[in-house]
Amino acid sequence: MILAALRERPEHLRFVDAVRRDGHRVTRVRTVASARAGGPVDHRLTVSPREIDLLLDTATSEEPA
């Protein structure tokens, strides 16, 4: 419900995930890019709303029946 409410204001969201850098696992924090924003996007610094939707869909489909 919170994510749905903030869909119109993605600049208020942060996407946190773990990645490997130099053999170590580190936490990465990225801002959510606006779906309306144009121009090039640096995916090291931002995550698109579409990427989040795909991850949420994957998590939902793995729930036990």
mmCIF file of the N, C-alpha and C atoms, coordinates in Angstrom:
data_MODEL
# 
_entry.id   MODEL 
# 
loop_
_atom_site.group_PDB 
_atom_site.id 
_atom_site.type_symbol 
_atom_site.label_atom_id 
_atom_site.label_alt_id 
_atom_site.label_comp_id 
_atom_site.label_asym_id 
_atom_site.label_entity_id 
_atom_site.label_seq_id 
_atom_site.pdbx_PDB_ins_code 
_atom_site.Cartn_x 
_atom_site.Cartn_y 
_atom_site.Cartn_z 
_atom_site.occupancy 
_atom_site.B_iso_or_equiv 
_atom_site.pdbx_formal_charge 
_atom_site.auth_seq_id 
_atom_site.auth_comp_id 
_atom_site.auth_asym_id 
_atom_site.auth_atom_id 
_atom_site.pdbx_PDB_model_num 
ATOM 1   N N  . MET A 1 1  ? 0.816  -1.175  0.000   1.00 0.00 ? 1  MET A N  1 
ATOM 2   C CA . MET A 1 1  ? 0.000  0.000   0.000   1.00 0.00 ? 1  MET A CA 1 
ATOM 3   C C  . MET A 1 1  ? 0.876  1.261   0.000   1.00 0.00 ? 1  MET A C  1 
ATOM 4   N N  . ILE A 1 2  ? 1.940  1.232   0.757   1.00 0.00 ? 2  ILE A N  1 
ATOM 5   C CA . ILE A 1 2  ? 2.831  2.389   0.821   1.00 0.00 ? 2  ILE A CA 1 
ATOM 6   C C  . ILE A 1 2  ? 3.490  2.617   -0.530  1.00 0.00 ? 2  ILE A C  1 
ATOM 7   N N  . LEU A 1 3  ? 3.987  1.551   -1.145  1.00 0.00 ? 3  LEU A N  1 
ATOM 8   C CA . LEU A 1 3  ? 4.612  1.700   -2.462  1.00 0.00 ? 3  LEU A CA 1 
ATOM 9   C C  . LEU A 1 3  ? 3.624  2.238   -3.481  1.00 0.00 ? 3  LEU A C  1 
ATOM 10  N N  . ALA A 1 4  ? 2.394  1.770   -3.430  1.00 0.00 ? 4  ALA A N  1 
ATOM 11  C CA . ALA A 1 4  ? 1.380  2.252   -4.366  1.00 0.00 ? 4  ALA A CA 1 
ATOM 12  C C  . ALA A 1 4  ? 1.133  3.745   -4.153  1.00 0.00 ? 4  ALA A C  1 
ATOM 13  N N  . ALA A 1 5  ? 1.090  4.189   -2.911  1.00 0.00 ? 5  ALA A N  1 
ATOM 14  C CA . ALA A 1 5  ? 0.861  5.602   -2.618  1.00 0.00 ? 5  ALA A CA 1 
ATOM 15  C C  . ALA A 1 5  ? 2.021  6.471   -3.094  1.00 0.00 ? 5  ALA A C  1 
ATOM 16  N N  . LEU A 1 6  ? 3.224  5.930   -3.040  1.00 0.00 ? 6  LEU A N  1 
ATOM 17  C CA . LEU A 1 6  ? 4.406  6.706   -3.439  1.00 0.00 ? 6  LEU A CA 1 
ATOM 18  C C  . LEU A 1 6  ? 4.752  6.562   -4.924  1.00 0.00 ? 6  LEU A C  1 
ATOM 19  N N  . ARG A 1 7  ? 3.985  5.784   -5.655  1.00 0.00 ? 7  ARG A N  1 
ATOM 20  C CA . ARG A 1 7  ? 4.264  5.574   -7.087  1.00 0.00 ? 7  ARG A CA 1 
ATOM 21  C C  . ARG A 1 7  ? 4.323  6.908   -7.843  1.00 0.00 ? 7  ARG A C  1 
ATOM 22  N N  . GLU A 1 8  ? 3.509  7.847   -7.428  1.00 0.00 ? 8  GLU A N  1 
ATOM 23  C CA . GLU A 1 8  ? 3.491  9.155   -8.083  1.00 0.00 ? 8  GLU A CA 1 
ATOM 24  C C  . GLU A 1 8  ? 4.637  10.049  -7.622  1.00 0.00 ? 8  GLU A C  1 
ATOM 25  N N  . ARG A 1 9  ? 5.332  9.671   -6.553  1.00 0.00 ? 9  ARG A N  1 
ATOM 26  C CA . ARG A 1 9  ? 6.438  10.468  -5.999  1.00 0.00 ? 9  ARG A CA 1 
ATOM 27  C C  . ARG A 1 9  ? 7.676  9.599   -5.785  1.00 0.00 ? 9  ARG A C  1 
ATOM 28  N N  . PRO A 1 10 ? 8.235  9.014   -6.856  1.00 0.00 ? 10 PRO A N  1 
ATOM 29  C CA . PRO A 1 10 ? 9.349  8.079   -6.702  1.00 0.00 ? 10 PRO A CA 1 
ATOM 30  C C  . PRO A 1 10 ? 10.602 8.699   -6.101  1.00 0.00 ? 10 PRO A C  1 
ATOM 31  N N  . GLU A 1 11 ? 10.728 10.016  -6.149  1.00 0.00 ? 11 GLU A N  1 
ATOM 32  C CA . GLU A 1 11 ? 11.921 10.652  -5.580  1.00 0.00 ? 11 GLU A CA 1 
ATOM 33  C C  . GLU A 1 11 ? 12.012 10.459  -4.068  1.00 0.00 ? 11 GLU A C  1 
ATOM 34  N N  . HIS A 1 12 ? 10.931 10.022  -3.430  1.00 0.00 ? 12 HIS A N  1 
ATOM 35  C CA . HIS A 1 12 ? 10.930 9.785   -1.982  1.00 0.00 ? 12 HIS A CA 1 
ATOM 36  C C  . HIS A 1 12 ? 11.306 8.347   -1.614  1.00 0.00 ? 12 HIS A C  1 
ATOM 37  N N  . LEU A 1 13 ? 11.505 7.508   -2.607  1.00 0.00 ? 13 LEU A N  1 
ATOM 38  C CA . LEU A 1 13 ? 11.829 6.100   -2.361  1.00 0.00 ? 13 LEU A CA 1 
ATOM 39  C C  . LEU A 1 13 ? 13.322 5.844   -2.516  1.00 0.00 ? 13 LEU A C  1 
ATOM 40  N N  . ARG A 1 14 ? 13.819 4.843   -1.800  1.00 0.00 ? 14 ARG A N  1 
ATOM 41  C CA . ARG A 1 14 ? 15.195 4.368   -1.957  1.00 0.00 ? 14 ARG A CA 1 
ATOM 42  C C  . ARG A 1 14 ? 15.133 2.860   -2.155  1.00 0.00 ? 14 ARG A C  1 
ATOM 43  N N  . PHE A 1 15 ? 15.939 2.367   -3.069  1.00 0.00 ? 15 PHE A N  1 
ATOM 44  C CA . PHE A 1 15 ? 16.001 0.937   -3.357  1.00 0.00 ? 15 PHE A CA 1 
ATOM 45  C C  . PHE A 1 15 ? 17.319 0.417   -2.794  1.00 0.00 ? 15 PHE A C  1 
ATOM 46  N N  . VAL A 1 16 ? 17.236 -0.553  -1.895  1.00 0.00 ? 16 VAL A N  1 
ATOM 47  C CA . VAL A 1 16 ? 18.417 -1.079  -1.219  1.00 0.00 ? 16 VAL A CA 1 
ATOM 48  C C  . VAL A 1 16 ? 18.579 -2.546  -1.599  1.00 0.00 ? 16 VAL A C  1 
ATOM 49  N N  . ASP A 1 17 ? 19.794 -2.902  -2.050  1.00 0.00 ? 17 ASP A N  1 
ATOM 50  C CA . ASP A 1 17 ? 20.080 -4.295  -2.361  1.00 0.00 ? 17 ASP A CA 1 
ATOM 51  C C  . ASP A 1 17 ? 21.544 -4.583  -2.050  1.00 0.00 ? 17 ASP A C  1 
ATOM 52  N N  . ALA A 1 18 ? 21.901 -5.854  -2.077  1.00 0.00 ? 18 ALA A N  1 
ATOM 53  C CA . ALA A 1 18 ? 23.284 -6.269  -1.821  1.00 0.00 ? 18 ALA A CA 1 
ATOM 54  C C  . ALA A 1 18 ? 23.933 -6.673  -3.130  1.00 0.00 ? 18 ALA A C  1 
ATOM 55  N N  . VAL A 1 19 ? 25.176 -6.245  -3.323  1.00 0.00 ? 19 VAL A N  1 
ATOM 56  C CA . VAL A 1 19 ? 25.947 -6.580  -4.522  1.00 0.00 ? 19 VAL A CA 1 
ATOM 57  C C  . VAL A 1 19 ? 27.357 -6.983  -4.112  1.00 0.00 ? 19 VAL A C  1 
ATOM 58  N N  . ARG A 1 20 ? 28.065 -7.633  -5.012  1.00 0.00 ? 20 ARG A N  1 
ATOM 59  C CA . ARG A 1 20 ? 29.456 -8.008  -4.743  1.00 0.00 ? 20 ARG A CA 1 
ATOM 60  C C  . ARG A 1 20 ? 30.392 -7.011  -5.419  1.00 0.00 ? 20 ARG A C  1 
ATOM 61  N N  . ARG A 1 21 ? 31.339 -6.513  -4.625  1.00 0.00 ? 21 ARG A N  1 
ATOM 62  C CA . ARG A 1 21 ? 32.368 -5.610  -5.143  1.00 0.00 ? 21 ARG A CA 1 
ATOM 63  C C  . ARG A 1 21 ? 33.696 -6.048  -4.573  1.00 0.00 ? 21 ARG A C  1 
ATOM 64  N N  . ASP A 1 22 ? 34.630 -6.289  -5.461  1.00 0.00 ? 22 ASP A N  1 
ATOM 65  C CA . ASP A 1 22 ? 35.978 -6.713  -5.041  1.00 0.00 ? 22 ASP A CA 1 
ATOM 66  C C  . ASP A 1 22 ? 35.928 -7.915  -4.106  1.00 0.00 ? 22 ASP A C  1 
ATOM 67  N N  . GLY A 1 23 ? 35.010 -8.845  -4.382  1.00 0.00 ? 23 GLY A N  1 
ATOM 68  C CA . GLY A 1 23 ? 34.913 -10.061 -3.592  1.00 0.00 ? 23 GLY A CA 1 
ATOM 69  C C  . GLY A 1 23 ? 34.182 -9.917  -2.274  1.00 0.00 ? 23 GLY A C  1 
ATOM 70  N N  . HIS A 1 24 ? 33.679 -8.732  -1.991  1.00 0.00 ? 24 HIS A N  1 
ATOM 71  C CA . HIS A 1 24 ? 32.951 -8.488  -0.745  1.00 0.00 ? 24 HIS A CA 1 
ATOM 72  C C  . HIS A 1 24 ? 31.498 -8.143  -1.063  1.00 0.00 ? 24 HIS A C  1 
ATOM 73  N N  . ARG A 1 25 ? 30.630 -8.537  -0.169  1.00 0.00 ? 25 ARG A N  1 
ATOM 74  C CA . ARG A 1 25 ? 29.224 -8.199  -0.319  1.00 0.00 ? 25 ARG A CA 1 
ATOM 75  C C  . ARG A 1 25 ? 28.981 -6.848  0.355   1.00 0.00 ? 25 ARG A C  1 
ATOM 76  N N  . VAL A 1 26 ? 28.437 -5.901  -0.413  1.00 0.00 ? 26 VAL A N  1 
ATOM 77  C CA . VAL A 1 26 ? 28.177 -4.563  0.115   1.00 0.00 ? 26 VAL A CA 1 
ATOM 78  C C  . VAL A 1 26 ? 26.726 -4.180  -0.150  1.00 0.00 ? 26 VAL A C  1 
ATOM 79  N N  . THR A 1 27 ? 26.231 -3.250  0.631   1.00 0.00 ? 27 THR A N  1 
ATOM 80  C CA . THR A 1 27 ? 24.879 -2.749  0.457   1.00 0.00 ? 27 THR A CA 1 
ATOM 81  C C  . THR A 1 27 ? 24.912 -1.537  -0.471  1.00 0.00 ? 27 THR A C  1 
ATOM 82  N N  . ARG A 1 28 ? 24.007 -1.553  -1.439  1.00 0.00 ? 28 ARG A N  1 
ATOM 83  C CA . ARG A 1 28 ? 23.914 -0.452  -2.397  1.00 0.00 ? 28 ARG A CA 1 
ATOM 84  C C  . ARG A 1 28 ? 22.556 0.223   -2.209  1.00 0.00 ? 28 ARG A C  1 
ATOM 85  N N  . VAL A 1 29 ? 22.552 1.544   -2.165  1.00 0.00 ? 29 VAL A N  1 
ATOM 86  C CA . VAL A 1 29 ? 21.319 2.314   -2.046  1.00 0.00 ? 29 VAL A CA 1 
ATOM 87  C C  . VAL A 1 29 ? 21.191 3.184   -3.284  1.00 0.00 ? 29 VAL A C  1 
ATOM 88  N N  . ARG A 1 30 ? 20.064 3.021   -3.986  1.00 0.00 ? 30 ARG A N  1 
ATOM 89  C CA . ARG A 1 30 ? 19.837 3.808   -5.199  1.00 0.00 ? 30 ARG A CA 1 
ATOM 90  C C  . ARG A 1 30 ? 18.510 4.552   -5.102  1.00 0.00 ? 30 ARG A C  1 
ATOM 91  N N  . THR A 1 31 ? 18.437 5.691   -5.770  1.00 0.00 ? 31 THR A N  1 
ATOM 92  C CA . THR A 1 31 ? 17.176 6.408   -5.862  1.00 0.00 ? 31 THR A CA 1 
ATOM 93  C C  . THR A 1 31 ? 16.332 5.760   -6.944  1.00 0.00 ? 31 THR A C  1 
ATOM 94  N N  . VAL A 1 32 ? 15.040 6.006   -6.883  1.00 0.00 ? 32 VAL A N  1 
ATOM 95  C CA . VAL A 1 32 ? 14.128 5.481   -7.891  1.00 0.00 ? 32 VAL A CA 1 
ATOM 96  C C  . VAL A 1 32 ? 13.935 6.563   -8.942  1.00 0.00 ? 32 VAL A C  1 
ATOM 97  N N  . ALA A 1 33 ? 14.232 6.206   -10.193 1.00 0.00 ? 33 ALA A N  1 
ATOM 98  C CA . ALA A 1 33 ? 14.094 7.156   -11.288 1.00 0.00 ? 33 ALA A CA 1 
ATOM 99  C C  . ALA A 1 33 ? 12.620 7.371   -11.589 1.00 0.00 ? 33 ALA A C  1 
ATOM 100 N N  . SER A 1 34 ? 12.275 8.567   -11.922 1.00 0.00 ? 34 SER A N  1 
ATOM 101 C CA . SER A 1 34 ? 10.901 8.880   -12.294 1.00 0.00 ? 34 SER A CA 1 
ATOM 102 C C  . SER A 1 34 ? 10.583 8.262   -13.638 1.00 0.00 ? 34 SER A C  1 
ATOM 103 N N  . ALA A 1 35 ? 9.403  7.685   -13.777 1.00 0.00 ? 35 ALA A N  1 
ATOM 104 C CA . ALA A 1 35 ? 8.971  7.105   -15.046 1.00 0.00 ? 35 ALA A CA 1 
ATOM 105 C C  . ALA A 1 35 ? 8.817  8.198   -16.095 1.00 0.00 ? 35 ALA A C  1 
ATOM 106 N N  . ARG A 1 36 ? 8.634  9.421   -15.653 1.00 0.00 ? 36 ARG A N  1 
ATOM 107 C CA . ARG A 1 36 ? 8.441  10.542  -16.569 1.00 0.00 ? 36 ARG A CA 1 
ATOM 108 C C  . ARG A 1 36 ? 9.759  11.180  -16.984 1.00 0.00 ? 36 ARG A C  1 
ATOM 109 N N  . ALA A 1 37 ? 10.826 10.881  -16.278 1.00 0.00 ? 37 ALA A N  1 
ATOM 110 C CA . ALA A 1 37 ? 12.115 11.505  -16.572 1.00 0.00 ? 37 ALA A CA 1 
ATOM 111 C C  . ALA A 1 37 ? 12.642 11.024  -17.915 1.00 0.00 ? 37 ALA A C  1 
ATOM 112 N N  . GLY A 1 38 ? 13.217 11.912  -18.645 1.00 0.00 ? 38 GLY A N  1 
ATOM 113 C CA . GLY A 1 38 ? 13.786 11.552  -19.940 1.00 0.00 ? 38 GLY A CA 1 
ATOM 114 C C  . GLY A 1 38 ? 15.300 11.598  -19.875 1.00 0.00 ? 38 GLY A C  1 
ATOM 115 N N  . GLY A 1 39 ? 15.950 11.213  -20.942 1.00 0.00 ? 39 GLY A N  1 
ATOM 116 C CA . GLY A 1 39 ? 17.395 11.259  -21.005 1.00 0.00 ? 39 GLY A CA 1 
ATOM 117 C C  . GLY A 1 39 ? 18.042 10.003  -20.461 1.00 0.00 ? 39 GLY A C  1 
ATOM 118 N N  . PRO A 1 40 ? 19.379 9.987   -20.490 1.00 0.00 ? 40 PRO A N  1 
ATOM 119 C CA . PRO A 1 40 ? 20.114 8.802   -20.028 1.00 0.00 ? 40 PRO A CA 1 
ATOM 120 C C  . PRO A 1 40 ? 19.998 8.605   -18.520 1.00 0.00 ? 40 PRO A C  1 
ATOM 121 N N  . VAL A 1 41 ? 20.005 7.334   -18.123 1.00 0.00 ? 41 VAL A N  1 
ATOM 122 C CA . VAL A 1 41 ? 19.893 6.983   -16.711 1.00 0.00 ? 41 VAL A CA 1 
ATOM 123 C C  . VAL A 1 41 ? 21.131 6.190   -16.319 1.00 0.00 ? 41 VAL A C  1 
ATOM 124 N N  . ASP A 1 42 ? 21.765 6.561   -15.223 1.00 0.00 ? 42 ASP A N  1 
ATOM 125 C CA . ASP A 1 42 ? 22.914 5.830   -14.697 1.00 0.00 ? 42 ASP A CA 1 
ATOM 126 C C  . ASP A 1 42 ? 22.378 4.754   -13.748 1.00 0.00 ? 42 ASP A C  1 
ATOM 127 N N  . HIS A 1 43 ? 22.368 3.485   -14.196 1.00 0.00 ? 43 HIS A N  1 
ATOM 128 C CA . HIS A 1 43 ? 21.782 2.396   -13.416 1.00 0.00 ? 43 HIS A CA 1 
ATOM 129 C C  . HIS A 1 43 ? 22.590 2.036   -12.176 1.00 0.00 ? 43 HIS A C  1 
ATOM 130 N N  . ARG A 1 44 ? 23.788 2.573   -12.050 1.00 0.00 ? 44 ARG A N  1 
ATOM 131 C CA . ARG A 1 44 ? 24.542 2.373   -10.817 1.00 0.00 ? 44 ARG A CA 1 
ATOM 132 C C  . ARG A 1 44 ? 23.984 3.244   -9.704  1.00 0.00 ? 44 ARG A C  1 
ATOM 133 N N  . LEU A 1 45 ? 23.319 4.351   -10.077 1.00 0.00 ? 45 LEU A N  1 
ATOM 134 C CA . LEU A 1 45 ? 22.807 5.303   -9.095  1.00 0.00 ? 45 LEU A CA 1 
ATOM 135 C C  . LEU A 1 45 ? 21.291 5.286   -8.956  1.00 0.00 ? 45 LEU A C  1 
ATOM 136 N N  . THR A 1 46 ? 20.602 4.772   -9.976  1.00 0.00 ? 46 THR A N  1 
ATOM 137 C CA . THR A 1 46 ? 19.141 4.768   -9.953  1.00 0.00 ? 46 THR A CA 1 
ATOM 138 C C  . THR A 1 46 ? 18.589 3.407   -10.346 1.00 0.00 ? 46 THR A C  1 
ATOM 139 N N  . VAL A 1 47 ? 17.355 3.184   -9.989  1.00 0.00 ? 47 VAL A N  1 
ATOM 140 C CA . VAL A 1 47 ? 16.632 1.981   -10.382 1.00 0.00 ? 47 VAL A CA 1 
ATOM 141 C C  . VAL A 1 47 ? 15.307 2.459   -10.977 1.00 0.00 ? 47 VAL A C  1 
ATOM 142 N N  . SER A 1 48 ? 14.863 1.812   -12.030 1.00 0.00 ? 48 SER A N  1 
ATOM 143 C CA . SER A 1 48 ? 13.623 2.248   -12.672 1.00 0.00 ? 48 SER A CA 1 
ATOM 144 C C  . SER A 1 48 ? 12.407 1.630   -11.982 1.00 0.00 ? 48 SER A C  1 
ATOM 145 N N  . PRO A 1 49 ? 11.266 2.310   -12.042 1.00 0.00 ? 49 PRO A N  1 
ATOM 146 C CA . PRO A 1 49 ? 10.049 1.715   -11.489 1.00 0.00 ? 49 PRO A CA 1 
ATOM 147 C C  . PRO A 1 49 ? 9.742  0.359   -12.127 1.00 0.00 ? 49 PRO A C  1 
ATOM 148 N N  . ARG A 1 50 ? 10.081 0.186   -13.398 1.00 0.00 ? 50 ARG A N  1 
ATOM 149 C CA . ARG A 1 50 ? 9.848  -1.095  -14.074 1.00 0.00 ? 50 ARG A CA 1 
ATOM 150 C C  . ARG A 1 50 ? 10.673 -2.209  -13.432 1.00 0.00 ? 50 ARG A C  1 
ATOM 151 N N  . GLU A 1 51 ? 11.938 -1.933  -13.094 1.00 0.00 ? 51 GLU A N  1 
ATOM 152 C CA . GLU A 1 51 ? 12.774 -2.940  -12.419 1.00 0.00 ? 51 GLU A CA 1 
ATOM 153 C C  . GLU A 1 51 ? 12.151 -3.363  -11.089 1.00 0.00 ? 51 GLU A C  1 
ATOM 154 N N  . ILE A 1 52 ? 11.621 -2.411  -10.349 1.00 0.00 ? 52 ILE A N  1 
ATOM 155 C CA . ILE A 1 52 ? 10.985 -2.725  -9.063  1.00 0.00 ? 52 ILE A CA 1 
ATOM 156 C C  . ILE A 1 52 ? 9.742  -3.573  -9.285  1.00 0.00 ? 52 ILE A C  1 
ATOM 157 N N  . ASP A 1 53 ? 8.921  -3.204  -10.271 1.00 0.00 ? 53 ASP A N  1 
ATOM 158 C CA . ASP A 1 53 ? 7.723  -3.989  -10.586 1.00 0.00 ? 53 ASP A CA 1 
ATOM 159 C C  . ASP A 1 53 ? 8.085  -5.427  -10.927 1.00 0.00 ? 53 ASP A C  1 
ATOM 160 N N  . LEU A 1 54 ? 9.142  -5.617  -11.726 1.00 0.00 ? 54 LEU A N  1 
ATOM 161 C CA . LEU A 1 54 ? 9.560  -6.974  -12.099 1.00 0.00 ? 54 LEU A CA 1 
ATOM 162 C C  . LEU A 1 54 ? 9.996  -7.776  -10.878 1.00 0.00 ? 54 LEU A C  1 
ATOM 163 N N  . LEU A 1 55 ? 10.743 -7.150  -9.973  1.00 0.00 ? 55 LEU A N  1 
ATOM 164 C CA . LEU A 1 55 ? 11.175 -7.835  -8.748  1.00 0.00 ? 55 LEU A CA 1 
ATOM 165 C C  . LEU A 1 55 ? 9.990  -8.193  -7.867  1.00 0.00 ? 55 LEU A C  1 
ATOM 166 N N  . LEU A 1 56 ? 9.034  -7.280  -7.722  1.00 0.00 ? 56 LEU A N  1 
ATOM 167 C CA . LEU A 1 56 ? 7.855  -7.554  -6.902  1.00 0.00 ? 56 LEU A CA 1 
ATOM 168 C C  . LEU A 1 56 ? 7.009  -8.657  -7.513  1.00 0.00 ? 56 LEU A C  1 
ATOM 169 N N  . ASP A 1 57 ? 6.885  -8.673  -8.836  1.00 0.00 ? 57 ASP A N  1 
ATOM 170 C CA . ASP A 1 57 ? 6.131  -9.731  -9.509  1.00 0.00 ? 57 ASP A CA 1 
ATOM 171 C C  . ASP A 1 57 ? 6.790  -11.082 -9.294  1.00 0.00 ? 57 ASP A C  1 
ATOM 172 N N  . THR A 1 58 ? 8.112  -11.133 -9.332  1.00 0.00 ? 58 THR A N  1 
ATOM 173 C CA . THR A 1 58 ? 8.848  -12.372 -9.114  1.00 0.00 ? 58 THR A CA 1 
ATOM 174 C C  . THR A 1 58 ? 8.636  -12.871 -7.695  1.00 0.00 ? 58 THR A C  1 
ATOM 175 N N  . ALA A 1 59 ? 8.699  -11.971 -6.720  1.00 0.00 ? 59 ALA A N  1 
ATOM 176 C CA . ALA A 1 59 ? 8.504  -12.357 -5.317  1.00 0.00 ? 59 ALA A CA 1 
ATOM 177 C C  . ALA A 1 59 ? 7.086  -12.861 -5.091  1.00 0.00 ? 59 ALA A C  1 
ATOM 178 N N  . THR A 1 60 ? 6.117  -12.247 -5.724  1.00 0.00 ? 60 THR A N  1 
ATOM 179 C CA . THR A 1 60 ? 4.717  -12.649 -5.565  1.00 0.00 ? 60 THR A CA 1 
ATOM 180 C C  . THR A 1 60 ? 4.483  -14.030 -6.168  1.00 0.00 ? 60 THR A C  1 
ATOM 181 N N  . SER A 1 61 ? 5.107  -14.301 -7.310  1.00 0.00 ? 61 SER A N  1 
ATOM 182 C CA . SER A 1 61 ? 4.872  -15.574 -7.976  1.00 0.00 ? 61 SER A CA 1 
ATOM 183 C C  . SER A 1 61 ? 5.526  -16.747 -7.268  1.00 0.00 ? 61 SER A C  1 
ATOM 184 N N  . GLU A 1 62 ? 6.456  -16.491 -6.334  1.00 0.00 ? 62 GLU A N  1 
ATOM 185 C CA . GLU A 1 62 ? 7.128  -17.553 -5.615  1.00 0.00 ? 62 GLU A CA 1 
ATOM 186 C C  . GLU A 1 62 ? 6.456  -17.925 -4.292  1.00 0.00 ? 62 GLU A C  1 
ATOM 187 N N  . GLU A 1 63 ? 5.365  -17.242 -3.951  1.00 0.00 ? 63 GLU A N  1 
ATOM 188 C CA . GLU A 1 63 ? 4.667  -17.557 -2.710  1.00 0.00 ? 63 GLU A CA 1 
ATOM 189 C C  . GLU A 1 63 ? 4.040  -18.937 -2.801  1.00 0.00 ? 63 GLU A C  1 
ATOM 190 N N  . PRO A 1 64 ? 4.034  -19.680 -1.698  1.00 0.00 ? 64 PRO A N  1 
ATOM 191 C CA . PRO A 1 64 ? 3.416  -21.016 -1.727  1.00 0.00 ? 64 PRO A CA 1 
ATOM 192 C C  . PRO A 1 64 ? 1.921  -20.923 -1.977  1.00 0.00 ? 64 PRO A C  1 
ATOM 193 N N  . ALA A 1 65 ? 1.399  -21.912 -2.655  1.00 0.00 ? 65 ALA A N  1 
ATOM 194 C CA . ALA A 1 65 ? -0.036 -21.912 -2.979  1.00 0.00 ? 65 ALA A CA 1 
ATOM 195 C C  . ALA A 1 65 ? -0.875 -22.385 -1.825  1.00 0.00 ? 65 ALA A C  1 
# 
